[in-house]
Amino acid sequence: MAKERTSVRMQAQIRKMSEQGYSLRGIARALRVSRKTIRRILGVLESTDPAQWTEAVDWEYVRKEVYGKGATIKQIHREVAPEVTYLSFWRVFRDQVPRQASPSEVTIRLHHKPGEKTQIDFCDGLPITDRATGKTTLSQFFLGVLPFSSYTFGEFVLDQKLPTFIGVQERMFVYFGGVTPYVVVDNLKSGVHRAHLYDPDVNPTYCDFANHMGFAVLPARPYKARDKGSGESNIGVIQRDFFQEVRNRTFYSLSDLNTAFRHYLGRLNHAVMKDYGISRAQRFEGEKEGLRDLPSCRFELNEWRSAKVHPDCHIQVEKNFYSVPFVYVGQKVRVRMTEKLIEVFNEDSQPVAVHVRAKGIGKFSTFDSHYPEAKLSVARFEVRHGKDQAQRLGPHVEKLVEELLSGQHPLRHLRRVQGILRLGKTYPITPKALDHACHRALTFRKTRLAYIKDCALFFIAHGYKPHMVSPHRQPDSLHLHQMASQNDEEVR
């Protein structure tokens, strides 16, 4: 095999990179040269007797700089031994300055009060197989444990979304027969909206659930598994026992998997623990008295969102519109959505408005009391600005806007007016086309935005639509079709 050759410039580059602290692998990758060639070029320096330079290095100084002040080995290499390669220096450093073993970490044994906390956690579950297609879906395993007795609840679910997260905890507390004052939760999004070491932000819906059940949420610190050590430990037990016990079984539904797990869970909670000489269930009997009673009704799932109050005194929630008192126009509000209601709160969590949740798309739920009086509405900038814009777009646009903004509550149709005026700025609709569309809307009393837009686009594509006009005849005039009939009779 031919010997690989390198130019003088390449050799100088290799030496320069070596002096800068690059490893052989890094130099080879950057310059596309084999490491064997690099070793050959650096051979003179590599073959230098370590005794010739290691004795001149103050290794105690090196130790203090690296382990005491945080300096990198590359920096110290350039300072104390630049005449040798970084690789040679690193090898001697590894032998001369071994890292001091850190003192043994001190731990304490936690003593949990009976019925004080519940620790919950998720992990990957077991696969569910579709009987028809054979496709597998990985389930999620939820675990809740009482740290004092290690009494355990578990269930396999399909996801970790908020409805699932809350529903499985309701079933957990029913299984325990009561509620603990505190719940230690991991930092998943369904429980903790924003994780933080000192000031975590709990998901507002989960906070409502905690208030309903009567417990306080204690988010675990990020990357601190010990904060929920009992949960982590019991998950390990279940993964080693149950997961291995059913490793050769195929589950075709979530209910089948949970049925098998409930049989195992009974055995787990009634098995004697080596540390205590009694089972989890026996320790739980003494702990059960300290649990709080379950609430009398089930929690109604809700969802929190934020919205901004539009100038027409409405907020938009899932493509429907709900009125808010006009004093909140331009402000952000918090919205709680339940199955039947839309509740609006200001930034101080004070209630502002309540509406029945609308079904469908584009529906309005409006209270007249949320509008300002007519004179104040007309004086508002949005109304006056809309009328000025309409005047510049055409007479029929102006007339339509005037009709929509008239009446006892001018702001009621402000959003529609803004949509109509915005059509005049949308390509390819021109002011002429928009004025024609508004004329058609006034003629047929169809003032919906979609109809006006369709009319404007039709005008651009086809121009004015021809009108069929019946001919005007005098009563005593003679018509040709009558003469033709008479001639036919004569011929016969």
Phi and psi in degrees as a GROMACS rama.xvg file:
@    title "Ramachandran Plot"
@    xaxis  label "Phi"
@    yaxis  label "Psi"
@TYPE xy
-65.0236  142.704  ALA-2
-74.0548  133.769  LYS-3
-73.531  128.955  GLU-4
-107.542  146.392  ARG-5
-132.941  145.106  THR-6
-74.1893  167.244  SER-7
-62.5274  -38.761  VAL-8
-65.3592  -39.2354  ARG-9
-65.6744  -40.4543  MET-10
-62.8401  -40.6272  GLN-11
-65.0293  -37.1312  ALA-12
-66.3065  -39.6838  GLN-13
-62.5225  -45.2401  ILE-14
-65.172  -38.8303  ARG-15
-64.0322  -45.4052  LYS-16
-65.5521  -35.1133  MET-17
-65.1787  -40.5587  SER-18
-65.0217  -31.0001  GLU-19
-77.808  -3.89799  GLN-20
101.323  5.17193  GLY-21
-70.063  142.99  TYR-22
-78.1041  167.31  SER-23
-60.5583  -41.1266  LEU-24
-64.2777  -40.3959  ARG-25
-66.5617  -40.0706  GLY-26
-65.9066  -43.4403  ILE-27
-62.7907  -39.5674  ALA-28
-69.7349  -38.3722  ARG-29
-74.0623  -41.3303  ALA-30
-99.2222  -1.69015  LEU-31
56.3121  48.1782  ARG-32
-125.385  144.096  VAL-33
-67.9018  151.415  SER-34
-66.6493  -28.6591  ARG-35
-62.489  -41.7597  LYS-36
-65.488  -39.7665  THR-37
-65.087  -41.4715  ILE-38
-62.4363  -37.7835  ARG-39
-65.0062  -41.5055  ARG-40
-68.9722  -36.8668  ILE-41
-90.136  10.4369  LEU-42
-59.5645  -37.7991  GLY-43
-62.6649  -43.5079  VAL-44
-73.1101  -36.895  LEU-45
-67.538  -31.303  GLU-46
-84.0488  -0.164352  SER-47
-60.1589  134.081  THR-48
-64.4264  121.403  ASP-49
-57.1661  -29.7061  PRO-50
-64.1271  -20.577  ALA-51
-75.9595  -21.1921  GLN-52
-127.1  -23.1356  TRP-53
-67.2953  -32.0503  THR-54
-69.9977  -24.6639  GLU-55
-81.8488  -10.1154  ALA-56
-90.7057  132.247  VAL-57
-84.6772  94.2494  ASP-58
-70.478  -24.7798  TRP-59
-67.4875  -37.9751  GLU-60
-64.054  -40.5173  TYR-61
-61.6131  -42.2651  VAL-62
-60.5595  -46.1906  ARG-63
-64.8835  -38.2279  LYS-64
-70.4985  -40.4315  GLU-65
-78.5342  -52.219  VAL-66
-90.3086  -19.3674  TYR-67
-96.0876  -45.8395  GLY-68
-103.546  -6.31682  LYS-69
84.3718  13.9842  GLY-70
-68.802  149.724  ALA-71
-82.7964  157.055  THR-72
-64.2665  -33.8074  ILE-73
-63.5204  -40.8755  LYS-74
-63.9541  -45.0422  GLN-75
-65.5479  -36.0497  ILE-76
-60.6931  -43.6844  HIS-77
-66.9319  -26.4531  ARG-78
-83.1927  -44.4184  GLU-79
-102.998  -23.6293  VAL-80
-147.032  61.7673  ALA-81
-71.8424  -14.1054  PRO-82
-77.5674  -11.4278  GLU-83
-112.72  163.092  VAL-84
-72.4324  159.218  THR-85
-64.2067  -35.868  TYR-86
-63.2179  -43.1158  LEU-87
-64.0273  -43.1715  SER-88
-63.7408  -41.1386  PHE-89
-64.6571  -39.3639  TRP-90
-64.4157  -41.8775  ARG-91
-70.8316  -38.6258  VAL-92
-59.5279  -41.002  PHE-93
-60.2671  -35.7522  ARG-94
-86.2238  -38.0054  ASP-95
-80.5966  -32.5184  GLN-96
-125.537  69.9388  VAL-97
-67.7325  145.752  PRO-98
-69.306  132.304  ARG-99
-68.2208  136.015  GLN-100
-65.1365  132.061  ALA-101
-70.7207  147.277  SER-102
-61.3578  150.613  PRO-103
-58.2807  134.483  SER-104
-73.1772  132.028  GLU-105
-90.2324  130.134  VAL-106
-124.546  157.571  THR-107
-123.807  155.465  ILE-108
-91.5653  125.782  ARG-109
-82.0843  138.75  LEU-110
-112.754  112.092  HIS-111
-91.5643  141.155  HIS-112
-80.0426  146.136  LYS-113
-62.1203  130.65  PRO-114
66.984  20.954  GLY-115
-88.193  -42.6053  GLU-116
-134.372  155.763  LYS-117
-124.248  128.999  THR-118
-104.362  129.185  GLN-119
-124.147  152.321  ILE-120
-162  161.127  ASP-121
-118.874  154.711  PHE-122
-153.505  169.716  CYS-123
-64.3654  137.593  ASP-124
-97.6014  -143.83  GLY-125
-109.719  155.232  LEU-126
-74.4916  144.816  PRO-127
-109.351  128.992  ILE-128
-103.079  131.293  THR-129
-75.6778  121.213  ASP-130
-63.8781  -32.1067  ARG-131
-79.7232  -45.489  ALA-132
-101.91  -18.6974  THR-133
81.2355  2.35645  GLY-134
-73.787  138.957  LYS-135
-105.177  144.013  THR-136
-124.913  125.865  THR-137
-77.1734  124.154  LEU-138
-84.59  173.284  SER-139
-115.995  140.891  GLN-140
-107.57  123.854  PHE-141
-102.937  136.664  PHE-142
-132.044  136.407  LEU-143
-128.48  135.508  GLY-144
-140.24  143.742  VAL-145
-92.894  112.7  LEU-146
-60.1943  -31.893  PRO-147
-65.2987  -49.1434  PHE-148
-100.528  -11.0742  SER-149
62.6334  19.0599  SER-150
-65.7769  128.303  TYR-151
-119.669  141.794  THR-152
-125.562  143.085  PHE-153
-150.623  154.874  GLY-154
-158.977  142.046  GLU-155
-91.2808  132.708  PHE-156
-131.464  173.105  VAL-157
-90.9516  -22.103  LEU-158
-155.474  178.948  ASP-159
-113.861  23.5638  GLN-160
-69.6446  164.643  LYS-161
-57.329  -48.5706  LEU-162
-59.2881  -40.2381  PRO-163
-66.7157  -42.2396  THR-164
-60.7536  -42.7287  PHE-165
-75.7107  -41.7875  ILE-166
-61.8355  -41.0131  GLY-167
-71.3191  -28.4626  VAL-168
-73.2826  -35.6457  GLN-169
-58.873  -43.9832  GLU-170
-67.4993  -31.2475  ARG-171
-64.682  -46.5214  MET-172
-68.2235  -32.8582  PHE-173
-64.1324  -39.2262  VAL-174
-63.6092  -40.7301  TYR-175
-73.9564  -24.8565  PHE-176
82.8755  13.785  GLY-177
178.973  -178.727  GLY-178
-123.828  136.46  VAL-179
-85.7721  155.151  THR-180
-65.0298  -25.7044  PRO-181
-131.813  148.304  TYR-182
-129.899  121.524  VAL-183
-91.1679  117.224  VAL-184
-118.688  145.01  VAL-185
-73.4207  169.026  ASP-186
-89.5161  47.846  ASN-187
-83.415  156.233  LEU-188
-61.9509  -30.0034  LYS-189
-67.4327  -25.1864  SER-190
-104.36  -42.532  GLY-191
-121.654  114.729  VAL-192
-67.577  -39.5054  HIS-193
-142.17  114.116  ARG-194
-75.4655  141.276  ALA-195
-157.254  146.173  HIS-196
-65.006  -38.9283  LEU-197
-110.947  -31.2255  TYR-198
-135.775  69.6929  ASP-199
-69.861  152.78  PRO-200
-109.576  110.523  ASP-201
-76.7546  141.773  VAL-202
-55.4019  127.5  ASN-203
-60.5248  -36.4562  PRO-204
-67.4493  -41.0099  THR-205
-66.1086  -32.8268  TYR-206
-64.1548  -41.041  CYS-207
-61.8115  -40.5117  ASP-208
-63.525  -41.5147  PHE-209
-63.5245  -40.7739  ALA-210
-64.4897  -37.6471  ASN-211
-66.8232  -42.7968  HIS-212
-79.0531  -28.0979  MET-213
96.5834  33.6696  GLY-214
-129.995  160.958  PHE-215
-103.442  142.085  ALA-216
-89.642  127.708  VAL-217
-116.736  93.4998  LEU-218
-65.2404  135.213  PRO-219
-68.7727  149.362  ALA-220
-66.5119  143.892  ARG-221
-58.983  133.211  PRO-222
63.0195  25.2845  TYR-223
-120.538  83.4736  LYS-224
-66.1922  -19.4476  ALA-225
-68.502  -22.5914  ARG-226
-62.4443  -20.1745  ASP-227
-132.52  51.0799  LYS-228
-62.1346  -37.1416  GLY-229
-64.459  -39.4153  SER-230
-64.9019  -45.3675  GLY-231
-61.6122  -41.7687  GLU-232
-64.9175  -44.6132  SER-233
-70.861  -32.0191  ASN-234
-61.2788  -41.4521  ILE-235
-61.4924  -39.9268  GLY-236
-61.5786  -46.3118  VAL-237
-67.4308  -38.324  ILE-238
-65.7414  -37.0988  GLN-239
-75.354  -32.1418  ARG-240
-95.2893  -69.1703  ASP-241
-67.6575  -44.3355  PHE-242
-58.6327  -39.1446  PHE-243
-77.0405  -30.8054  GLN-244
-63.4084  -34.6189  GLU-245
-109.989  20.0927  VAL-246
-62.6574  -26.9826  ARG-247
-99.2021  6.13551  ASN-248
-95.95  149.452  ARG-249
-112.117  126.044  THR-250
-106.668  129.035  PHE-251
-101.019  -2.73624  TYR-252
-155.156  158.756  SER-253
-67.0797  -34.5696  LEU-254
-65.8988  -38.3916  SER-255
-62.9616  -41.805  ASP-256
-64.6205  -44.2181  LEU-257
-69.4736  -32.177  ASN-258
-62.4705  -44.3841  THR-259
-64.42  -37.7932  ALA-260
-70.7179  -34.5905  PHE-261
-63.94  -35.3256  ARG-262
-64.2037  -42.3463  HIS-263
-65.7842  -40.8764  TYR-264
-61.3746  -38.5524  LEU-265
-61.5201  -42.1706  GLY-266
-65.8045  -39.3061  ARG-267
-63.5273  -47.8076  LEU-268
-71.1872  -19.3797  ASN-269
-105.084  2.04346  HIS-270
-77.9105  143.077  ALA-271
-72.8745  131.121  VAL-272
-89.1252  136.145  MET-273
-63.777  -37.0496  LYS-274
-69.3816  -29.3476  ASP-275
-115.229  -17.3677  TYR-276
76.8958  3.70402  GLY-277
-134.527  170.567  ILE-278
-87.7426  167.945  SER-279
-59.9226  -42.0964  ARG-280
-62.7372  -36.6574  ALA-281
-68.6445  -41.0641  GLN-282
-67.4287  -31.889  ARG-283
-68.0607  -28.3145  PHE-284
-60.3264  -37.6993  GLU-285
-77.2629  -23.9877  GLY-286
-84.5763  -26.4321  GLU-287
-60.3859  -29.7287  LYS-288
-65.888  -23.6379  GLU-289
-87.0104  -2.31509  GLY-290
-79.7656  148.312  LEU-291
-80.0643  156.703  ARG-292
-69.1492  150.013  ASP-293
-70.6188  148.574  LEU-294
-64.3838  155.135  PRO-295
-73.2268  -21.7046  SER-296
-130.101  159.715  CYS-297
-77.5107  154.964  ARG-298
-75.4029  132.754  PHE-299
-90.9653  115.839  GLU-300
-62.9085  135.091  LEU-301
-135.908  169.309  ASN-302
-136.241  136.335  GLU-303
-102.522  138.154  TRP-304
-141.657  166.166  ARG-305
-112.852  149.464  SER-306
-148.516  160.934  ALA-307
-114.429  135.868  LYS-308
-77.0439  122.312  VAL-309
-76.8778  158.494  HIS-310
-57.251  -18.5424  PRO-311
-87.7934  15.9608  ASP-312
68.0653  27.8991  CYS-313
-127.361  153.446  HIS-314
-113.335  155.138  ILE-315
-107.527  125.126  GLN-316
-132.564  113.033  VAL-317
51.0151  50.9719  GLU-318
66.8184  16.1785  LYS-319
-123.557  163.756  ASN-320
-125.674  136.879  PHE-321
-133.309  135.157  TYR-322
-78.4503  150.736  SER-323
-136.448  145.484  VAL-324
-49.8749  140.172  PRO-325
-63.3105  -18.6338  PHE-326
-67.8737  -13.9373  VAL-327
-98.888  7.66226  TYR-328
-58.5485  130.952  VAL-329
87.1284  -7.08929  GLY-330
-97.4583  160.018  GLN-331
-91.4383  138.8  LYS-332
-128.223  161.692  VAL-333
-104.496  138.261  ARG-334
-122.364  127.884  VAL-335
-108.042  121.247  ARG-336
-105.834  122.717  MET-337
-113.287  -176.97  THR-338
-64.7348  -29.8594  GLU-339
-118.747  -19.519  LYS-340
-126.097  155.877  LEU-341
-120.967  114.617  ILE-342
-110.267  132.656  GLU-343
-114.033  133.091  VAL-344
-129.186  149.295  PHE-345
-80.8547  -176.263  ASN-346
-68.39  -17.7882  GLU-347
-93.1919  13.1267  ASP-348
64.8967  23.8028  SER-349
-88.6391  137.259  GLN-350
-64.7839  139.306  PRO-351
-116.86  -46.1935  VAL-352
-157.099  155.794  ALA-353
-135.215  131.792  VAL-354
-131.711  151.811  HIS-355
-71.911  132.828  VAL-356
-66.2083  125.237  ARG-357
-78.2921  145.811  ALA-358
-103.338  140.622  LYS-359
100.541  -156.926  GLY-360
-130.792  138.931  ILE-361
75.5631  20.3738  GLY-362
-85.7842  149.451  LYS-363
-116.035  134.621  PHE-364
-120.39  110.606  SER-365
-130.894  135.675  THR-366
-109.192  126.448  PHE-367
-61.1418  -28.0286  ASP-368
-67.4735  -16.0159  SER-369
-79.989  -13.1521  HIS-370
-88.3342  150.634  TYR-371
-73.9964  168.81  PRO-372
-63.5321  160.576  GLU-373
-58.105  -43.8456  ALA-374
-64.0058  -40.4167  LYS-375
-68.1314  -35.9373  LEU-376
-64.0987  -44.1564  SER-377
-65.3137  -32.2887  VAL-378
-77.8829  -10.2749  ALA-379
-66.0156  150.589  ARG-380
-62.3736  -39.837  PHE-381
-62.1066  -39.7932  GLU-382
-69.7576  -47.4604  VAL-383
-64.2891  -40.0277  ARG-384
-65.3794  -38.743  HIS-385
-63.448  -41.6766  GLY-386
-66.1475  -38.5314  LYS-387
-64.9833  -41.3909  ASP-388
-64.6569  -42.0202  GLN-389
-63.2606  -36.1013  ALA-390
-63.1189  -34.1843  GLN-391
-79.0492  -18.0495  ARG-392
-90.1274  -20.4672  LEU-393
149.891  157.556  GLY-394
-64.9283  -38.6791  PRO-395
-73.0623  -32.7267  HIS-396
-63.9353  -43.093  VAL-397
-62.8959  -42.0316  GLU-398
-65.7976  -42.2734  LYS-399
-64.8363  -44.2982  LEU-400
-63.8239  -39.0836  VAL-401
-62.4261  -40.662  GLU-402
-66.6217  -42.3746  GLU-403
-67.0815  -33.9693  LEU-404
-92.6628  5.06176  LEU-405
-91.7517  170.081  SER-406
107.741  -172.587  GLY-407
-74.0556  -29.2523  GLN-408
-128.138  85.4339  HIS-409
-60.9207  -25.824  PRO-410
-77.2362  -8.35071  LEU-411
-60.1554  -39.3932  ARG-412
-107.831  18.9112  HIS-413
-62.9043  -39.6267  LEU-414
-63.5473  -38.6906  ARG-415
-67.7432  -39.8718  ARG-416
-61.4109  -43.3301  VAL-417
-62.8838  -36.795  GLN-418
-65.8682  -40.9098  GLY-419
-64.0823  -44.8285  ILE-420
-67.3306  -30.6976  LEU-421
-71.0728  -23.8663  ARG-422
-61.0747  -32.0178  LEU-423
-66.6571  -15.2664  GLY-424
-106.665  5.11565  LYS-425
-102.547  122.808  THR-426
-68.1505  138.226  TYR-427
-99.6669  14.9862  PRO-428
-70.7344  126.758  ILE-429
-102.709  162.89  THR-430
-56.8693  -35.4685  PRO-431
-64.7012  -44.0746  LYS-432
-65.4626  -39.2141  ALA-433
-67.1659  -38.7739  LEU-434
-65.3988  -39.3745  ASP-435
-62.998  -42.8241  HIS-436
-63.6381  -39.7503  ALA-437
-66.8984  -33.8765  CYS-438
-63.7291  -42.9433  HIS-439
-64.2728  -39.298  ARG-440
-63.7121  -39.0263  ALA-441
-70.087  -36.392  LEU-442
-65.6941  -45.1586  THR-443
-101.308  5.33178  PHE-444
57.5111  41.3139  ARG-445
-117.452  95.4888  LYS-446
-103.465  14.829  THR-447
-70.3944  147.143  ARG-448
-61.859  -39.8957  LEU-449
-63.8865  -39.5947  ALA-450
-65.6837  -42.426  TYR-451
-64.0543  -40.1864  ILE-452
-64.9371  -43.8149  LYS-453
-62.8297  -40.358  ASP-454
-63.8641  -40.9901  CYS-455
-65.1046  -42.7403  ALA-456
-67.6434  -35.383  LEU-457
-66.2171  -38.9339  PHE-458
-63.2742  -40.4004  PHE-459
-66.8343  -36.8482  ILE-460
-80.1617  -35.1952  ALA-461
-124.856  -6.27215  HIS-462
75.6274  -160.632  GLY-463
-65.4075  136.293  TYR-464
-78.8209  125.306  LYS-465
-65.2889  145.915  PRO-466
-110.381  131.437  HIS-467
-83.4764  119.624  MET-468
-114.325  127.526  VAL-469
-71.6956  142.023  SER-470
-69.0176  147.509  PRO-471
-99.8887  120.121  HIS-472
-120.111  149.663  ARG-473
-74.612  147.159  GLN-474
-60.9536  -32.693  PRO-475
-96.3181  9.56047  ASP-476
-76.1581  150.987  SER-477
-96.8829  127.215  LEU-478
-100.694  144.547  HIS-479
-62.6237  -36.7365  LEU-480
-66.8846  -25.967  HIS-481
-71.1404  -40.2991  GLN-482
-64.9649  -38.4702  MET-483
-63.4819  -36.8038  ALA-484
-66.5022  -39.9959  SER-485
-65.797  -40.9057  GLN-486
-63.6382  -36.7181  ASN-487
-64.1088  -38.2429  ASP-488
-68.2604  -37.4451  GLU-489
-64.5746  -40.2261  GLU-490
-63.8372  -37.091  VAL-491
